[in-house]
């Protein structure tokens, strides 16, 4: 479901139908009774006729009745939504539940997009997305060359119409000029209905946009600010127009999930967001409708009679029960699955803690495991800066590569993710459609090679204490020991990763001191902070990937500094003009244009070559289901219930 993320039902009854395996009960026919099985003995006198027993009447064979399949599916989560009011429902549990109420409108699956309530995704190639020049004058609202929504005044740097690179940017001098503007047309399917039987129209999507951009809406999204117009051309056609100067690389997502204007239209955003009818039981058009929400226990839903399944079938289950269970003790969740009280255990239940037991349940035919690499990837950021007061241990690219081959990433995967994680060599996974397979060099664990590289780079252990020292290295005092500060979060998970890496680097002659921080301290901005202030040698944490590769994370302009109010995210201070050019070119292009894929792949290759950060592995999303549940296909980007209408038991 596209819930207007920077990029992404109702409750009832604590009772859960206990699910059993499908079995057939066979009843054997009654055996025929015979009075004798052999020829009677022959007497010496005249034989007396023997009376044969009557032939028994055969009882009819009973009709075999299989155990009925369950009509209710119980999905168990470790958290509960704070609200189901769509513009503000952004927590994990809410997105999980809302998939039952709103189908799509666009699913992000497999690092690609699937339209659910649209006839098709708009595209530049088909002409339902176009870029046209528009004349702007002083004090018009535009998007400048840095991506800010701003009033156009003298000195503002812009990209005039047709300009896609920094070289053609100019400073506005007060003379009217033309900027590019995007216009995108969406066509809704005509067979969409709200659960009260009213048709879903384009006007419902416009109403959703109006609520989203209302100042009373707490979760104001970035896309509203970049939107010049969002209108309904007719009952099934929507037009999105971007701000002048804004080229949206995900223009095909500029669609707001419809909300029922015919029932909510008389409410302001302030009233809607506090109405219990809307926050607890919103009207939807998806496969299920909310019955009730029992706080702290369940959200219970039943099938939407007006939902038209894409394959012309009804959803398998008559009802979906979302249960909220204790996520502190994983055995509570596993007990519930084993007893049939839960049919699905969500990934927010931290099932890794009970992985051994879960494996046993699989062997006993009591569960299925669903493990996929998530969109989050753990990595080490190298502080490459040479302008601060810290020793630039990692300014030399050779040293960064030596560190990479000194780390046993497979051991990390085996011991931290139960062997389920996936090793990465750049900032998108190998199954991403833009992955440049031929130009990516894998950083295989080769510690002896790492030691040789360090020696060639001037780091040698000449005093035999096990720690290398600097010898004739530009910018580093002679004899400085290779002792680095490694900063990370204070969770057990991150500390385990740090301890493994410290052991591996010690084997290569690099001593690591681990410093941990709580998340608020770790990610706060400012010159004196761990990350934004560059006060580290190695920093280990996770980033998220996306269908659009996040090359911006390593742009020179993203280095945190006073000039950008310490807001950049290139924490290691990596600079490479060739990388900047490739990334900026990729960001200026749109999917489907000739240089979009090529520029992204160049940036990915340069990252892999320069190694400003060392990807470790993708985290794992681990969920579990009853053994006979079919159609459950978790994805790195989508909620696990993205195709809830297709869940079934066979």
C-alpha positions in Angstrom: 0.0 0.0 0.0 1.3 3.5 -0.8 0.3 5.4 2.3 2.1 8.6 1.2 5.3 7.5 2.9 8.4 9.3 2.0 7.9 6.7 -0.3 4.3 3.7 1.9 -10.0 -2.9 10.0 -11.5 -3.2 12.7 -11.3 -5.1 15.9 -13.3 -7.7 17.7 -13.4 -10.7 19.9 -10.5 -12.0 21.9 -11.7 -15.5 21.0 -9.7 -17.1 18.2 -11.0 -20.2 16.3 -8.6 -23.0 16.9 -7.4 -24.3 13.6 -6.8 -28.0 12.9 -5.2 -29.8 10.1 -7.5 -31.1 7.4 -8.2 -34.8 8.1 -10.6 -37.3 6.7 -12.3 -39.7 9.2 -12.8 -43.1 7.8 -15.3 -45.6 9.4 -14.9 -49.2 8.6 -17.9 -51.3 7.5 -19.1 -54.0 9.9 -17.6 -57.4 9.4 -19.9 -60.2 8.2 -20.6 -62.7 11.0 -20.5 -66.4 10.0 -21.8 -69.1 12.3 -19.3 -71.6 10.8 -16.2 -71.4 8.8 -15.7 -75.1 8.0 -17.8 -78.1 6.8 -19.8 -79.6 9.7 -18.7 -83.1 10.9 -20.4 -86.2 9.3 -22.4 -88.2 11.9 -22.8 -92.0 11.5 -26.6 -91.7 11.2 -28.6 -90.0 8.6 -27.6 -86.4 8.6 -29.9 -83.7 10.0 -30.1 -80.6 7.8 -28.1 -77.7 9.2 -29.7 -74.3 9.3 -27.5 -71.6 7.7 -27.4 -68.3 9.4 -29.2 -65.4 7.7 -27.2 -63.2 5.4 -26.6 -60.0 7.3 -27.9 -56.7 6.0 -24.9 -54.5 4.9 -25.0 -51.0 6.6 -24.6 -48.1 4.2 -21.1 -46.6 4.1 -21.2 -43.2 5.8 -20.4 -40.1 3.8 -16.9 -38.9 4.7 -17.0 -35.3 6.0 -13.6 -33.5 6.1 -12.9 -31.1 9.0 -14.0 -27.7 7.7 -11.4 -25.2 6.8 -11.3 -22.2 9.1 -13.2 -19.2 8.0 -11.3 -16.8 10.3 -7.6 -16.0 10.1 -5.8 -14.8 13.2 -2.8 -12.5 12.5 -0.8 -11.7 15.6 1.3 -8.6 16.1 3.6 -7.4 18.8 2.3 -3.8 18.7 -1.1 -2.0 18.3 -2.0 0.9 16.0 -2.2 4.3 17.5 -4.8 5.3 14.9 -6.3 4.1 11.7 -6.9 7.6 10.4 -5.0 7.2 7.1 -3.1 10.5 6.9 -1.6 9.9 10.3 -1.5 6.1 10.5 2.2 5.6 9.9 3.3 3.1 12.6 4.0 -0.5 11.6 0.9 -2.0 13.2 -1.3 0.5 11.4 0.1 -0.2 8.0 -0.2 -3.9 8.7 -3.9 -3.5 9.5 -4.8 -0.9 6.8 -3.9 -3.3 4.0 -7.2 -5.0 4.8 -9.1 -1.8 4.4 -7.4 -0.1 1.4 -6.2 -2.1 -1.5 -3.0 -0.4 -2.7 -3.5 2.0 -4.4 0.0 1.1 -5.5 2.1 -1.7 -3.9 5.8 -1.5 -3.6 7.0 -5.1 -4.1 10.3 -6.5 -5.2 11.8 -3.0 -5.5 9.1 -2.2 -8.1 5.6 -0.9 -8.2 2.2 -2.6 -8.9 -0.9 -0.6 -9.5 -4.0 -2.0 -7.6 -6.8 0.5 -8.2 -5.4 2.1 -11.3 -5.8 0.9 -14.9 -2.0 1.3 -15.2 1.0 3.2 -13.8 1.5 6.5 -15.6 4.7 6.8 -17.7 6.5 9.4 -19.8 6.6 6.8 -22.6 2.8 6.5 -22.7 2.2 10.2 -22.5 0.2 10.2 -19.3 3.1 11.9 -17.7 4.5 14.9 -19.4 7.1 17.7 -18.7 6.3 21.1 -20.1 7.9 24.6 -19.7 6.1 27.1 -17.6 6.9 30.8 -17.2 7.6 32.0 -13.7 8.2 35.5 -12.3 9.4 37.0 -9.1 7.6 35.9 -5.9 6.2 32.8 -7.6 6.5 29.6 -5.5 9.0 27.3 -7.2 11.5 24.5 -6.4 15.0 25.7 -6.6 18.1 23.9 -7.8 18.7 22.4 -4.3 15.2 21.0 -4.1 13.7 23.6 -1.7 10.1 24.9 -2.1 10.8 28.6 -2.0 9.6 32.1 -3.3 11.5 33.1 -6.4 13.6 36.1 -5.6 16.8 37.5 -7.1 19.8 35.3 -6.4 17.8 32.1 -6.1 19.6 29.3 -8.0 17.3 27.5 -10.4 17.4 25.0 -13.2 15.7 26.5 -16.3 13.5 24.4 -18.5 15.5 21.6 -20.1 18.3 21.8 -17.6 19.2 18.5 -15.8 22.7 19.2 -14.5 24.6 21.7 -12.3 26.4 23.1 -15.3 23.3 24.8 -16.7 22.0 26.2 -13.4 21.7 30.0 -13.1 20.9 32.6 -10.5 17.5 34.3 -11.0 18.0 38.0 -11.9 14.4 39.1 -11.8 13.7 38.5 -15.5 10.8 36.0 -16.1 12.1 32.6 -17.2 10.8 29.1 -17.8 11.1 26.1 -15.5 10.0 22.5 -16.1 6.7 21.4 -14.7 5.4 17.8 -14.5 1.8 16.8 -15.1 0.7 13.3 -14.4 -2.7 11.6 -15.2 -4.1 8.7 -13.2 -7.0 6.5 -14.4 -8.9 4.8 -11.6 -10.6 1.4 -12.3 -14.3 1.8 -12.7 -15.4 -1.2 -10.5 -14.2 0.1 -7.1 -16.7 0.4 -4.3 -16.7 1.5 -0.7 -17.9 -1.1 1.8 -21.2 0.7 2.0 -21.8 0.1 -1.7 -21.0 3.6 -2.9 -18.5 3.9 -5.8 -15.0 5.0 -5.2 -14.3 8.1 -7.3 -11.4 10.5 -8.2 -13.1 13.0 -5.9 -12.4 10.7 -2.9 -8.7 10.9 -3.7 -8.8 14.7 -4.0 -10.5 14.7 -0.6 -7.7 12.6 0.8 -5.2 15.1 -0.5 -7.1 18.0 1.1 -7.0 16.3 4.5 -3.3 15.4 4.1 -2.3 19.0 3.4 -4.5 20.5 6.1 -2.3 22.1 8.8 -4.4 20.2 11.4 -3.0 16.9 10.0 -0.1 15.9 12.2 1.8 13.8 9.7 2.2 16.4 7.0 4.0 14.8 4.0 6.6 16.2 1.8 4.7 15.5 -1.4 1.9 17.9 -0.5 4.5 20.7 -0.4 5.7 19.9 -3.9 2.2 19.7 -5.4 0.9 22.7 -7.3 -2.5 21.1 -8.2 -4.3 17.9 -7.5 -7.7 17.7 -9.2 -10.3 15.3 -10.5 -10.9 15.6 -14.2 -14.0 13.3 -14.0 -15.2 10.5 -11.7 -12.2 8.3 -12.6 -9.4 10.6 -13.8 -7.0 12.5 -11.6 -4.4 15.1 -12.5 -1.3 15.8 -10.4 0.8 18.9 -11.3 4.1 19.5 -9.5 5.6 22.8 -8.5 7.6 24.6 -11.2 11.1 23.3 -11.2 10.3 20.0 -9.5 10.9 16.7 -11.4 9.6 13.9 -9.3 11.5 10.6 -10.0 8.5 8.8 -8.4 5.8 10.8 -10.2 3.7 7.6 -10.7 3.2 7.6 -6.9 1.7 11.1 -6.7 -1.7 9.6 -5.9 -3.5 9.9 -2.6 -5.3 6.8 -1.3 -9.1 7.6 -1.6 -11.0 8.5 1.5 -14.9 8.5 1.5 -16.0 12.1 0.8 -19.6 11.0 0.8 -19.5 10.2 4.5 -16.6 12.3 5.8 -16.8 15.3 3.5 -18.5 17.5 6.1 -15.6 17.1 8.5 -12.5 19.2 8.8 -9.2 17.5 9.2 -9.2 18.6 12.9 -12.6 16.8 13.4 -11.7 13.8 11.3 -8.5 13.0 13.1 -10.3 12.9 16.5 -13.5 11.1 15.4 -13.6 7.6 16.9 -15.7 6.4 13.9 -12.7 7.4 11.7 -9.8 6.6 13.9 -11.1 3.2 15.0 -13.4 2.1 12.2 -12.7 4.0 9.0 -14.7 3.1 5.9 -12.6 1.3 3.3 -12.8 -0.2 -0.2 -10.4 -3.1 0.4 -11.1 -6.8 1.0 -12.2 -6.4 4.6 -14.4 -4.2 6.8 -13.9 -3.4 10.5 -16.3 -4.9 13.0 -14.7 -3.8 16.2 -11.5 -2.8 18.0 -11.0 -4.0 21.5 -8.1 -1.9 22.8 -5.0 -3.9 23.7 -6.5 -7.1 22.4 -8.0 -7.4 18.9 -9.2 -5.7 15.7 -11.8 -7.9 14.1 -12.8 -7.6 10.5 -15.2 -9.3 8.1 -15.2 -9.6 4.3 -16.3 -6.6 2.3 -19.2 -7.7 0.2 -18.5 -5.0 -2.4 -14.8 -5.8 -2.9 -14.0 -7.1 -6.4 -11.0 -9.4 -6.2 -8.5 -8.9 -9.0 -8.8 -12.5 -10.1 -12.6 -12.4 -9.9 -12.6 -14.5 -6.7 -13.7 -13.6 -3.2 -11.0 -13.5 -0.4 -10.7 -17.0 1.1 -11.4 -15.9 4.7 -14.7 -14.6 5.9 -13.0 -12.7 8.7 -9.5 -11.5 9.8 -8.7 -11.2 13.4 -5.7 -9.0 14.3 -4.4 -9.9 17.7 -2.0 -7.9 19.8 0.2 -10.1 22.0 3.2 -9.7 24.3 6.3 -9.2 22.3 8.7 -9.3 25.3 8.6 -13.1 25.6 8.9 -14.8 22.2 7.6 -18.1 23.7 4.1 -16.5 24.2 4.0 -16.0 20.4 5.3 -19.4 19.6 2.8 -21.0 22.0 0.0 -19.2 20.4 1.1 -20.4 16.9 1.4 -24.0 18.1 -2.0 -24.0 19.8 -3.8 -22.5 16.8 -4.5 -19.2 18.5 -2.3 -17.4 15.9 -2.1 -18.3 12.2 0.5 -15.7 11.4 3.2 -14.2 13.6 4.3 -10.8 12.5 8.0 -9.8 12.1 7.6 -7.3 14.9 7.5 -10.1 17.4 11.4 -10.6 17.2 11.1 -14.3 16.3 14.9 -14.5 16.0 14.9 -14.9 19.8 13.0 -18.2 19.4 14.6 -19.4 16.2 15.7 -22.8 17.5 12.2 -23.6 18.8 10.7 -22.3 15.6 12.9 -24.6 13.6 11.8 -27.6 15.7 8.1 -26.6 15.1 8.8 -26.6 11.3 10.3 -30.1 11.6 7.3 -31.3 13.4 4.9 -29.8 10.8 3.6 -27.1 13.1 4.8 -24.0 11.4 6.3 -22.4 8.3 9.2 -19.9 8.5 9.3 -16.9 6.2 12.7 -15.1 6.3 13.5 -12.4 3.8 16.3 -9.7 3.6 14.7 -6.4 4.7 15.3 -3.0 3.2 17.6 -2.1 6.2 21.3 -2.8 5.7 23.9 -2.6 8.4 27.2 -1.0 7.4 30.4 0.6 8.7 30.9 4.3 7.8 34.6 5.3 7.5 35.6 8.7 8.6 37.5 9.8 5.6 37.8 13.5 6.5 41.2 15.1 6.8 40.0 18.6 7.9 39.1 17.9 11.5 41.4 17.3 14.5 41.1 13.5 14.2 43.8 11.3 12.8 42.6 10.4 9.2 43.0 6.6 9.6 40.7 5.9 6.7 41.5 8.7 4.2 43.5 6.2 2.1 41.2 4.0 0.0 43.6 1.1 0.3 43.1 1.0 4.1 39.3 0.9 3.7 39.6 -2.1 1.4 42.0 -3.8 3.8 39.4 -3.4 6.6 36.8 -4.8 4.3 38.6 -8.1 3.6 39.6 -8.4 7.2 36.0 -8.7 8.4 34.2 -12.1 8.3 30.8 -10.9 7.2 29.5 -14.5 6.8 30.2 -15.2 10.4 28.3 -12.0 11.3 25.4 -13.2 9.2 25.5 -16.7 10.8 25.8 -15.5 14.4 23.7 -12.3 14.4 21.0 -13.2 11.9 20.9 -17.0 12.3 22.4 -17.3 8.9 19.4 -15.6 7.3 20.9 -12.2 6.4 22.4 -11.4 3.0 25.8 -9.9 2.4 25.9 -6.7 0.4 28.7 -5.0 -1.6 26.9 -1.7 -2.4 23.9 0.3 -1.1 21.3 -1.8 -2.9 20.8 -5.6 -2.8 21.6 -7.9 -5.7 18.0 -8.5 -6.6 17.4 -4.8 -7.2 16.6 -4.1 -10.9 19.3 -1.4 -11.1 22.1 -3.6 -9.5 25.2 -3.4 -11.8 26.3 -7.0 -11.5 29.2 -6.8 -13.8 30.9 -3.9 -12.2 30.5 -4.8 -8.5 33.6 -6.3 -6.8 32.7 -8.6 -3.8 34.8 -8.0 -0.7 35.6 -11.6 0.2 37.1 -12.4 3.6 40.9 -12.6 2.9 42.6 -11.4 6.1 46.1 -12.2 4.8 45.5 -10.0 1.8 44.2 -7.3 4.1 47.4 -7.5 6.2 49.5 -7.1 3.0 47.5 -4.1 1.9 48.0 -2.4 5.3 51.7 -3.0 5.2 51.9 -1.5 1.7 49.9 1.5 2.9 52.5 2.2 5.7 50.8 0.5 8.6 53.3 -2.0 10.1 53.8 -3.6 13.5 57.5 -3.0 14.0 57.5 -3.3 17.8 55.7 -6.6 17.8 52.9 -5.7 20.2 50.2 -6.8 17.8 49.1 -3.3 16.8 50.3 -1.6 13.6 51.8 1.8 13.7 52.0 4.5 11.0 55.3 4.7 9.1 55.9 7.4 6.6 52.2 8.1 5.9 51.2 11.5 4.7 49.1 13.4 7.2 49.6 10.9 10.0 52.3 11.4 12.7 55.1 8.8 12.7 54.5 5.9 15.0 50.8 6.5 15.7 49.3 3.2 16.6 46.3 2.0 14.6 43.8 2.4 17.4 40.3 3.6 16.3 37.1 4.6 18.0 34.1 2.6 16.8 30.7 4.2 17.6 27.4 2.4 17.5 24.0 2.1 19.3 23.8 0.7 22.8 21.6 -2.3 21.8 22.8 -5.8 22.4 22.4 -6.4 18.7 24.8 -3.6 17.7 27.2 -4.4 20.4 27.5 -8.0 19.2 28.2 -6.8 15.7 30.9 -4.5 17.1 32.6 -7.2 19.2 32.8 -9.5 16.1 34.3 -6.7 14.0 36.7 -5.7 16.8 38.0 -9.3 17.0 38.5 -9.5 13.2 40.3 -6.2 13.0 42.6 -7.1 15.9 43.7 -10.1 13.9 44.8 -7.7 11.2 46.6 -5.4 13.7 43.9 -2.8 14.2 42.7 -2.1 17.7 39.1 -1.0 18.2 37.5 0.8 21.1 33.7 0.5 21.0 31.7 3.5 22.3 27.9 3.1 22.4 25.1 5.6 22.6 21.4 5.7 23.0 19.5 6.4 19.8 18.6 10.0 20.6 22.2 10.9 21.4 23.6 8.9 18.5 21.5 10.5 15.8 21.2 14.1 17.1 22.7 16.7 14.9 25.3 19.3 15.7 29.1 19.7 15.7 29.7 18.0 19.0 27.7 14.9 18.3 28.9 11.4 17.4 27.7 11.1 13.8 26.8 14.6 12.5 29.9 16.1 14.2 32.2 13.4 12.7 33.4 12.4 16.1 34.3 8.8 15.2 36.7 6.7 13.2 34.2 3.9 12.4 30.4 4.3 12.8 28.1 1.3 12.5 24.4 1.6 12.0 21.7 0.8 9.4 20.4 2.7 6.4 17.3 1.9 4.3 17.4 1.2 0.6 14.5 1.9 -1.8 13.4 1.4 -5.5 15.3 4.6 -6.2 18.9 3.9 -5.0 19.9 6.3 -2.2 23.1 7.7 -3.8 22.5 11.0 -2.1 23.8 9.6 1.2 27.4 10.0 -0.1 27.2 13.3 -2.0 29.8 16.0 -1.0 27.0 18.4 -0.4 25.6 16.0 2.2 28.6 16.3 4.5 27.2 17.8 7.8 28.5 21.3 8.4 27.5 24.7 9.7 26.6 25.8 6.2 23.8 23.2 6.0 22.9 23.4 9.7 24.5 20.0 10.3 21.7 18.4 8.3 23.7 16.4 5.8 24.0 12.6 6.1 27.4 11.9 4.5 28.8 11.4 8.0 32.2 10.1 6.9 33.0 13.2 4.8 33.5 11.3 1.5 34.2 13.5 -1.5 34.5 12.4 -5.1 33.5 14.8 -7.9 33.0 11.9 -10.3 30.6 10.2 -7.9 28.8 13.6 -7.3 28.3 14.0 -11.0 26.9 10.5 -11.5 24.5 10.8 -8.5 23.3 14.3 -9.4 22.8 13.1 -13.0 20.8 10.1 -11.7 18.7 12.3 -9.5 17.9 14.7 -12.3 16.8 11.9 -14.6 13.5 10.1 -14.4 12.8 6.4 -14.6 12.5 5.4 -18.2 14.9 8.1 -19.4 18.1 7.0 -21.0 20.6 8.1 -18.4 18.5 7.2 -15.3 19.8 3.6 -15.0 23.2 4.3 -16.4 24.0 7.2 -14.0 22.7 5.2 -10.9 24.8 2.2 -11.9 27.9 4.4 -12.3 27.4 5.8 -8.8 26.9 2.3 -7.4 30.2 1.2 -9.1 32.1 4.2 -7.7 30.8 3.5 -4.2 31.9 -0.1 -4.4 35.3 1.0 -5.7 35.9 3.9 -3.2 34.2 2.3 -0.3 33.2 5.3 1.8 31.2 2.9 3.8 31.4 -0.9 4.0 28.1 -2.7 3.7 27.9 -5.6 6.1 24.5 -7.4 5.5 20.8 -6.9 5.1 18.8 -7.3 8.2 16.1 -10.1 8.2 12.4 -9.9 8.4 11.4 -13.1 10.1 7.7 -14.1 10.3 6.0 -17.4 10.8 2.7 -19.0 9.8 0.6 -22.1 10.3 2.0 -24.8 8.0 -0.8 -24.9 5.5 -1.2 -21.1 4.9 -0.7 -20.2 1.2 -0.3 -16.9 -0.5 1.8 -15.3 2.3 4.6 -13.5 0.4 6.5 -11.0 2.7 8.5 -8.4 0.9 11.4 -6.1 1.9 9.4 -2.9 1.2 5.7 -3.8 1.7 3.8 -4.7 4.9 3.4 -8.4 5.3 -0.3 -8.1 4.6 0.2 -6.3 1.2 -1.7 -9.1 -0.5 -4.0 -10.2 2.3 -6.8 -10.8 -0.1 -4.8 -13.7 -1.5 -4.2 -15.5 1.8 -5.7 -19.0 1.8 -5.5 -22.5 3.2 -5.2 -25.6 1.0 
